Amino acid sequence: MFIFEFDLDTLTTKTGSLIVDKITAPAEIPRISRPRLLALLKQSLASCTSTVVSGRAGTGKTALAVDFARNCGRRVAWYKVDAPECELKIFFQYLIASIQTQRPDFGKKALMPAARTAQLDQIPLLTEAFVYELAEGESKPLLMVIEDLHLVCDSEWLVPFLRRLLPLLPPEVHVLITSRTMPPAPLWRMRSKQTLSVIDEQVLAFTMHEAVELFESYGLSSQQANISLDHAHGRAAALMGFAATLSNHNDGEASQCMQPSAS
């Protein structure tokens, strides 16, 4: 049985410790919402089993996932992947724990023990057992967010896992993956059948309208947004950096103007 005992920031299990922050959605709210991208995710949620948001660091993948998770109307199981989870049993331990935050009984009987001992040729069967528990559990719609999947893309088990998982997901469960690269699995067939949606870096790039809205939230002008957008090439982190720098500069100038004259 998979036993939970909370101890400060660490989740202790029968097999070790899990970091609670890794199975908790980020608390920080994006500075602005991006309705254009949220609409794409909403459409994918309604018509596909899974979505991949792919782009390099700083392109706004996590901010988009956080914003969508807060407003999708589903329970959310969040799992932030780190490099040590390239070991199958650790990955599954966190993945199961993330789902247990919304479905407490998930995986308690046989799934976790099976994951601890599974060999590469047993991954399809393990994945089918995972999907079976998803389908047989609570029927309330669930969004599974797997953040930074690229950190385990070299793992041998990932391809057979995704190959079985994504096509078999029950209708009430949707998987949202963020990754700096497309997962190394034969996903294009799913995409052609419109069961997988991909939001890539080109789509993630800020439009002029979005840049202006962002800069206005800092009290900056559309002209400043336009110039910064050219330099940032639409990348979210770069635009945020330009806006914060300009805003701080303006605040500094305003503060100097308010200083009393020394004469």
Disulfide bonds with the S-S distance in Angstrom:
none
